[in-house]
Amino acid sequence: MRSPNIRKPYVGLDNDINNGMTEVGRIIRDARVFGLIDEEETCAGWLQPGLEDLWHKVQIEWDKYGCQVSGLPEELRERYLRIQGEAVKQALAAGWTPGEDED
């Protein structure tokens, strides 16, 4: 995870670059899938240590399922597809182009 600036609180998923199509945004959405945070939680105001702790918890959950969506139990897979699908639709509607920020 590329660490956000520790002195600067995270802006929140709703205000993140490309409507949250970032590394931190993915972690937040995955945390929602695994029930680590409420689906309404945007993590606005969180500092780096809190985001890194969330990342570690998300990684532990993914490891249980071989880090594969196909390895998720049906309920989690459906939640993952719903949460990710909604995020992609919102980002596309806001002008995000998949892959444009990958280098």
N, C-alpha and C positions, 0 to 999 in steps of 0.2 A: 504494500500500500504506500503510495506516495503521501508522505505526511503533510497535512496542512500546517500552516504557520501556527505554532503553539501560542503565540501572543494574540493571535487574532481568532475570535470564536468562529466556528463554522456557520455559514449563512443559512443553512437549512436546505433540505432536499428541494423544496419548492423554489428556492432562489439560487440554486446551484447552476453552474454552467450547463448549457444544453439541456435544461429541465431535469438535471440530475443524472444525465448520462455520463457520469464520471466514476472513477474508482470508489470514491466515498459514497456516491449515490448507489452504486451496486451493493456495497456492504450494507447500507441502510435497508435497501429493499430485501436483501437476503435475510437480514436480521428480522424483518417483518415476517418473512416466510416461516422462519423457524420459531416464531413467537418470542423472540428475545426482547422485542420492543413492540408496542402497540402499532397497528397499521397507520394510525394518525400521527405518530411521532416523526418529526422531521429532523430532529437532532440540532435544531437551530440553537446557537449559543454554546454548543459543546466545544471543548478544547481537545487538542491532540491526544492527551492521555485517555480520555473517555472514548474517542473514536478508535484508538488503537486497541483498547480493551474490547470494544464491540467487535472489531475485526478478528481478534483472537477467538472470541466466542463463536462467531460465524464459521471460522475455519474448523473449529472442533466439530461443529454440526455437519459441515460438508464432508469431513473425513469419515464420519459414520456411514456415509452413503457413497463412498468411493469418489467423491467430488464430481459426481455425474447426476444430472437431472433425471436420467433414466433409472438411477438407483434410488430415487426418493420414493417413499410410500405414496400411494395414490392421492391421499389427502394433501400431502405436502407438494406433490407434483402439480396438482390442480391449482393450489394457492400460488405456487411459483409462477406458473404460466399466466395466471390472472394478473398478478402484481406486475410482472415484467411486461406483459402485453399492454396493460394500461399505461405504464410508464413510456413505452415505445410510442404508442399512439399520441400521447400528450407531447412528447419531444418532437415527433415528426410534425405535428400540427403547429408547433412553435418554430419550425424551421430547421430542426436538427437534421443533419445528413450523416447517416451511419458511416463510420470509418474516417470522417474528415479530420478528426483530432488524433488519429493514430500515426505515430512516426516510429 
